[in-house]
Amino acid sequence: MTTPLVDMRNIRISFGGVHAVDDVSVDLYPGEVVGLLGHNGAGKSTLIKILSGAYQADSGEIWINGEKAEIHNPRDARRYNIETIYQTLALADNLDAASNLFLGRELVTGLGMVDDDAMEAECRKIMGRLNPNFQKFSEPVSALSGGQRQSVAIARAVYFDAKILIMDEPTAALGPHETQMVAELIQQLKAQGIGIFLISHDIHDVMDLCDRASVMKNGKLVGTVDVDKVTDDDLLGMIILGKHPGKGASEGSGEKSN
C-alpha cells in the first residue's frame, strides 16, 4: 500500500463537555474517495473541519503524505494542498466562471490591471479538462445549473493544486443528470491521483461514488468498510445501530476493516 495522503489518528474534540469527535482515526489514499456517513450530530463534519483548519483538535495527530502536519487554520490546510468545497459552494453569483476561479487570486497584467483575457483562457483550459461540455463562460454563475456550479467550484480547487479535496454533500438538490455530471467529475479527479473525502447523508451517493465508507455515530467511528463488500443495509445498520457488519451492535467500536 502506498503512503496515505491523509492519516488522521485518534482525533478528539469537545464542545462544552460533549465529545463531538471521540478518538476517531481515518485515512485517505491517492485516487480514492472515502465517504463520511452519519446522522446530523454524528461528528463527520466536525472531523473534517479539523482537517480543513476550521477547528483545532484537543488531541490526536494529522499526517499528510507520511509527515506530521500542523494545521491551525484554513491557510495552513491550503499549504498542504487541502481544499474544501462546501455545500454552499462559496461562489460569487454575480461573477462569471473565470472571475470565480481566480476570486482573491486574480491574474494581473504588467500594468497591474486585472487580466480578464488570461483568466478566461486559463478557465477554458481547466474546464476543458474537467467538464468539456461547459460553455457558459461569459454568464454569471447565478445562471448556471447546480452541476455546472459544482464544476466551477471543483475547477477552482484543482487549478490551485488541490491534492486532498473535501466535498460536502456534492449532489444535494441535484437531479439525476446533474448528479451524473458530478460523478464524472469525481472520476476525473480520481484519475489525477486526487484523494477525496465526501461527506454525505445519502447511502446511494456513497455506494455509487466512494471506494470506502467511514461511518460515525455519537462522535465515535463505527468502522471503515470497502463499499463493494457491503450492502445498503449494512451501511444503514452502521448509521442507525452503530453495528459493524459481521459484528455485534455497539456505539462505535472504533474498529476498522480494509
Buried (B, 14 or more C-beta within 10 A) or exposed (E): EEEBBBBBBEBBBEEEEEBBBBBBBBBBBBBBBBBBBBEEBBBBBBBBBBBBBBBEBBEBBBBBBEEEBEBEEBEBBBEBBBBBBBEEBEBEEEBBBBBBBBEEEBBEEEEEEEBBEBBBEBBBEBBEEBBEEBEBEEEBBEEBBBBBBBBBBBBBBBBEEBBBBBBBBBBBEBEEEBBBBBBBBBEBBBEEEBBBBBBBBBBEBBBBBBBBBBBBBBBBBBBBBEBEEBEEEBBBBBBEBBBBBEEEEBEBBBEBBE
